[in-house]
Amino acid sequence: MLKTILITGANAGLGKESARQLAMQPGVEKIYLGCRNVEKARIAKQELEQRVGKTMFEILKIDVSDLDSVR
């Protein structure tokens, strides 16, 4: 059972599609959208919420190439 998921690069492409598909799975309660660009993440969050009809997404500003961001 997955309750909480973190997806990096979740504002576009495979990351965004993964977030959409995982949001439809039973047992998933929260999906963190890990993104470098907060504005793009807000747009992706809004689109995902509209497509899946759920408000389970939360934005995390994260850049895996920046250790301070990851901490």
Rosetta blueprint (number, residue, H / E / L):
1 M L
2 L L
3 K L
4 T E
5 I E
6 L E
7 I E
8 T E
9 G L
10 A L
11 N L
12 A L
13 G H
14 L H
15 G H
16 K H
17 E H
18 S H
19 A H
20 R H
21 Q H
22 L H
23 A H
24 M L
25 Q L
26 P L
27 G L
28 V L
29 E L
30 K E
31 I E
32 Y E
33 L E
34 G E
35 C E
36 R L
37 N L
38 V H
39 E H
40 K H
41 A H
42 R H
43 I H
44 A H
45 K H
46 Q H
47 E H
48 L H
49 E H
50 Q H
51 R H
52 V H
53 G L
54 K L
55 T L
56 M L
57 F E
58 E E
59 I E
60 L E
61 K E
62 I L
63 D L
64 V L
65 S L
66 D L
67 L H
68 D H
69 S H
70 V H
71 R L
